């Protein structure tokens, strides 16, 4: 953790975003936060309805370089909506960072015996990986396909799924977490990782078929069964109906199956309707219904 003091401006960015999020969600409102110069362990980061989840270990927290905490503290300043003791914020930053590192290793150990060798990494780690990935040299055609596929194509359908599950704003975050952790969306994320890797290797076949499926749905064209499915072995030339093909796809590549089902059953009808529904759930977006 001592090496964090040497992060350059580019790599520090995700940490700033992380701490802004942590402050807004978990800093709490305990009276100790306004008291300057208390012993570190005296600061309480909780509310009347939520206990603090942060790990404390003075020896490990002391390994965090003062320069790193100073940088984060400076960048947090403009985002704070009330006066807080700098010593309280320093303790908060060190506990949050220690917990982040502990989470990383917890996830790492949890998947040691898993054949796929992957894990849901903490926020900062994902952000750093994403930042580095975005800097990689992809040709413009490939980059455009990825953006069309993920941001313009899949995200609206997935977000409408969550909005439909939540039904009201107060339940949105619970619905978002429930969807994120479900088997369906875990498989979809796995399959999207495969698609992005294929695009990076110049294989556009699967992504283009998925884009075509999304385009048909987005333009309200009746979705017919087509050859979007990857080669499914049909022994002896027998024909099978759509339900049988779906059953095979669900077994051979569940992520692909769930993603196509998400698009097929989506309530998306048009971009204007999508934006209108977002505005109904989140009026602060300023969208006219």
C-alpha positions in Angstrom: 0.0 0.0 0.0 3.0 2.3 0.4 3.4 2.5 -3.4 0.1 4.3 -3.7 1.9 7.6 -3.0 3.6 7.3 -6.4 0.4 7.0 -8.6 0.3 9.5 -11.4 -2.8 11.7 -12.1 -4.2 9.1 -14.6 -4.1 6.2 -12.1 -5.3 8.4 -9.2 -8.5 9.2 -10.9 -10.4 6.0 -10.2 -9.4 6.2 -6.5 -10.9 9.7 -6.3 -14.1 8.5 -7.9 -14.1 5.5 -5.4 -13.7 7.7 -2.3 -16.3 10.2 -3.5 -18.7 7.3 -3.7 -17.7 5.9 -0.3 -18.1 9.3 1.4 -21.6 9.8 0.0 -22.7 6.3 0.8 -20.9 5.3 4.0 -19.3 8.3 5.8 -22.3 8.5 8.1 -23.4 11.4 10.3 -21.8 10.6 13.7 -21.0 13.6 15.8 -17.4 12.6 16.1 -16.8 13.5 12.4 -16.8 17.2 13.3 -14.2 16.8 16.1 -10.7 17.6 15.0 -7.7 15.7 16.6 -9.5 12.7 18.1 -7.8 9.4 18.4 -8.2 7.5 15.1 -10.3 4.7 16.7 -12.7 7.3 18.2 -14.1 8.2 14.8 -17.4 6.4 14.0 -18.5 5.9 10.4 -22.1 4.8 10.7 -25.7 6.0 11.0 -28.5 5.2 13.3 -29.6 2.5 10.9 -26.3 1.2 9.5 -23.2 0.0 11.2 -19.8 0.6 9.7 -18.4 -2.2 7.6 -14.8 -0.9 7.4 -11.8 -2.9 8.6 -9.4 -1.4 11.1 -5.8 -2.4 11.7 -3.5 0.4 12.8 -0.3 -1.3 11.6 -1.7 -1.8 8.1 -3.3 1.6 7.9 0.0 3.2 8.9 1.5 1.7 5.7 -0.5 4.0 3.6 1.6 6.9 2.5 0.7 10.3 3.9 1.1 11.8 0.4 -1.6 9.6 -1.0 -4.1 10.5 1.7 -3.2 14.2 1.2 -4.0 14.0 -2.5 -7.3 12.3 -1.9 -8.2 14.8 0.8 -7.6 17.7 -1.5 -9.8 16.2 -4.3 -12.6 15.3 -1.9 -12.8 18.8 -0.6 -15.1 20.3 -3.3 -17.4 17.3 -3.1 -18.3 17.6 0.6 -21.6 19.2 1.6 -20.7 20.0 5.2 -17.7 20.9 7.3 -15.8 17.8 8.5 -12.6 17.3 10.6 -9.6 16.6 8.3 -8.4 14.0 10.9 -11.8 12.2 10.6 -11.5 12.2 6.8 -8.0 10.9 6.9 -9.1 8.0 9.1 -12.0 7.3 6.8 -9.7 7.2 3.7 -7.3 4.8 5.4 -10.1 2.4 6.6 -11.8 2.5 3.2 -8.6 1.7 1.4 -7.6 -1.1 3.7 -11.1 -2.6 3.3 -10.8 -2.3 -0.5 -7.5 -4.2 -0.4 -9.0 -6.8 1.9 -11.9 -7.3 -0.4 -9.6 -7.8 -3.3 -7.8 -10.7 -1.5 -11.1 -12.1 -0.3 -12.4 -12.4 -3.8 -9.0 -13.8 -5.0 -9.0 -16.5 -2.3 -12.7 -17.3 -2.9 -12.1 -18.3 -6.5 -8.9 -20.2 -6.1 -10.6 -23.5 -6.8 -12.8 -22.2 -9.6 -11.9 -23.4 -13.1 -12.6 -20.0 -14.7 -10.3 -18.2 -12.3 -12.3 -15.0 -12.3 -13.8 -12.8 -9.6 -15.9 -9.7 -9.1 -13.2 -7.2 -8.2 -13.6 -4.2 -6.0 -14.6 -0.9 -7.7 -11.1 0.7 -7.9 -9.5 -2.4 -9.3 -12.2 -2.6 -12.0 -11.8 1.1 -12.8 -8.1 0.8 -13.1 -8.4 -2.2 -15.4 -11.0 -0.4 -17.5 -8.9 2.7 -17.8 -5.9 0.7 -19.0 -8.1 -1.3 -21.4 -9.5 1.9 -22.9 -6.0 3.0 -23.7 -5.2 -0.2 -25.7 -4.8 0.2 -29.4 -8.0 -1.1 -30.9 -8.9 -0.2 -34.5 -11.7 2.4 -34.8 -14.1 -0.1 -36.4 -13.7 -2.5 -33.5 -14.0 0.2 -30.9 -17.2 1.5 -32.5 -18.7 -2.0 -32.5 -17.9 -2.4 -28.8 -19.5 0.9 -27.9 -22.6 0.2 -30.1 -22.9 -3.3 -28.6 -22.5 -2.5 -25.0 -23.5 1.1 -24.4 -26.1 1.8 -27.1 -27.3 -1.8 -27.5 -27.4 -3.8 -24.3 -27.4 -1.2 -21.5 -30.9 0.2 -22.4 -32.5 -3.2 -22.4 -30.8 -4.2 -19.1 -31.7 -0.9 -17.4 -35.3 -1.2 -18.4 -35.3 -4.7 -17.0 -34.1 -3.3 -13.6 -36.7 -0.4 -13.8 -39.4 -2.9 -14.4 -38.3 -5.1 -11.5 -38.1 -2.1 -9.2 -41.4 -0.4 -10.2 -40.6 2.5 -7.9 -37.5 4.6 -7.2 -37.1 3.5 -3.7 -36.6 -0.1 -4.7 -34.2 0.7 -7.6 -30.9 0.0 -5.9 -32.2 -3.3 -4.5 -33.4 -4.3 -7.9 -30.1 -3.3 -9.5 -28.1 -5.4 -7.0 -30.5 -8.4 -7.3 -30.1 -8.3 -11.1 -26.3 -7.8 -10.9 -25.9 -10.9 -8.7 -28.4 -13.1 -10.5 -27.2 -16.1 -12.5 -28.7 -14.6 -15.6 -26.6 -11.4 -15.5 -23.5 -13.2 -14.4 -23.7 -15.4 -17.5 -24.4 -12.4 -19.7 -21.3 -10.5 -18.3 -19.2 -13.6 -19.0 -20.4 -13.9 -22.5 -19.9 -10.2 -23.2 -16.3 -10.6 -22.1 -16.0 -13.3 -24.7 -17.5 -11.1 -27.3 -15.1 -8.2 -26.5 -12.1 -10.6 -26.7 -13.3 -11.9 -30.1 -13.6 -8.3 -31.4 -10.1 -7.6 -30.2 -8.9 -10.5 -32.2 -10.7 -9.3 -35.3 -13.6 -11.8 -35.1 -16.7 -9.7 -35.7 -19.2 -12.5 -36.6 -21.0 -13.0 -33.2 -21.0 -9.3 -32.4 -22.5 -8.3 -35.7 -25.2 -10.9 -35.4 -26.1 -9.6 -31.9 -26.1 -6.0 -33.2 -28.5 -7.1 -35.9 -30.8 -8.7 -33.3 -30.7 -5.5 -31.3 -31.4 -3.4 -34.3 -34.5 -5.4 -35.2 -35.8 -5.1 -31.6 -35.0 -1.4 -31.4 -36.8 -0.6 -34.6 -39.9 -2.6 -33.5 -39.5 -5.1 -36.3 -40.9 -8.5 -35.4 -38.1 -10.7 -34.2 -38.0 -13.8 -36.3 -35.8 -16.8 -35.4 -32.6 -16.6 -37.4 -29.0 -17.8 -37.6 -27.8 -15.6 -34.7 -27.2 -18.8 -32.8 -23.6 -20.0 -33.3 -23.2 -23.4 -35.0 -25.4 -25.8 -33.1 -24.7 -29.4 -34.2 -27.8 -31.1 -35.6 -27.0 -34.7 -36.0 -28.3 -36.5 -39.2 -29.8 -33.4 -40.7 -32.9 -33.5 -38.6 -34.7 -30.2 -38.1 -35.7 -28.9 -34.7 -38.1 -26.3 -33.6 -37.1 -23.0 -31.9 -37.7 -24.3 -28.4 -35.2 -27.1 -29.0 -32.6 -24.7 -30.3 -33.1 -22.5 -27.3 -32.6 -25.5 -25.0 -29.4 -26.5 -26.7 -28.1 -22.9 -26.6 -29.0 -22.6 -22.9 -26.9 -25.6 -22.2 -23.9 -24.9 -24.5 -23.6 -21.1 -23.9 -26.0 -19.8 -21.2 -24.7 -16.3 -21.4 -25.6 -16.0 -25.1 -29.0 -17.5 -24.5 -29.8 -15.2 -21.6 -28.6 -12.1 -23.5 -30.8 -12.9 -26.5 -33.7 -13.5 -24.2 -33.1 -10.2 -22.5 -33.3 -8.4 -25.8 -36.3 -10.5 -27.1 -38.4 -9.8 -24.0 -37.2 -6.2 -23.4 -39.8 -3.5 -23.0 -37.7 -1.2 -25.2 -39.7 0.2 -28.1 -37.8 3.4 -29.0 -35.1 5.7 -27.8 -37.6 8.4 -27.0 -39.7 6.0 -24.9 -36.6 4.7 -23.1 -35.5 8.3 -22.2 -39.1 9.1 -21.0 -39.1 6.1 -18.7 -35.7 7.0 -17.3 -37.1 10.5 -16.6 -40.1 9.1 -14.8 -37.8 7.1 -12.5 -35.2 9.9 -12.1 -36.8 13.3 -12.5 -33.6 15.1 -11.6 -32.3 14.1 -15.1 -34.5 16.8 -16.4 -36.1 14.7 -19.1 -39.5 15.8 -20.3 -42.1 13.0 -20.1 
